[in-house]
Amino acid sequence: MISIPNKEEHARARNVLGGPLEPCSKDPMTGFYRTGCCETGPDDQGRHVVCIVATESFLEFSRAAGNDLATPMPEYGFPGIKPGDQWCLCAARWKQALDAGCAPEVVLKATHEAALELIELEDLEAYAIDT
């Protein structure tokens, strides 16, 4: 059973800048726990902690890498992501996209500090839309 973070845990969540973790998107509803925030916990093996702004090139890259984020899957309540949507992405996938030259922009205030375990802050800042 997945344990959704409670209000106290959410209040303690920090972003990569050291401030409180802000929401990423509620339309479409994102986050591993589908709270709209890029929160993480022991159930989140993929570390869905980077708040991105999807682009066509990134969505194509992700599809080619085996993770089709653009195709809706209503049976799982997944609407599909389109360019311009904000979404909580796995830190490793963002790093992979960075290394391939097609990393999407990020919202630092909505990106969980756990992203820093795999990604340098300077790299995130280079793609930030909220600096």
Secondary structure, DSSP 8 states (H G I E B T S, - for coil): ------HHHHHH-BBTTSSB-----BTTB-STTSSSS----TT-TT-EEEEEE--HHHHHHHHHTT---SS-BGGGTB----TT-EEEEEHHHHHHHHHTT---EE-GGGSBGGGGGTS-HHHHHHTBS--
